[in-house]
Amino acid sequence: MQAICTGYNCSGWPAYSLLLFGWMAPFAASANMGWWANPTLMVSWVMGWNGRNSSAVALAVIALGFCLLPWLFPVVMVNEGGITGDIDGYRSGYFLWLVSAIVNLCTQFALLHLARTE
């Protein structure tokens, strides 16, 4: 599954490689900072699971913001030499990641609402 296209080449960016190796250069380019959505999403899930709903909602909002960075600032590091390039297109892996952040935010809001009505 592909996530993004750079230089009109979509074959070089499988989504799992961005997940596994994105931590190596999270500050190299603006879109690379979007990788921080991954640990933020995980902490949000744990907070929601443990009943810390307000914190989970806040982290879910932050995670969604990180997920939107590649769309708002479409420049990403394209190789180990630090060369940056424009993102030319988005593929299903990116949209699946984005939808997961939106679902997480909606779920955390629902859990917060349920906790306040009990």
Buried (B, 14 or more C-beta within 10 A) or exposed (E): EBBBBBEEEBEEBBBEEBBEEBEEBBEBBBBBBBBBBBEBBEBBBEBBEEEBBEBBBBBBBBBBBBBBBBEEBBBBBBEEEEEBBEBEEBBEBBEEBBEBBEEBBEBBBEBBEEEEEE
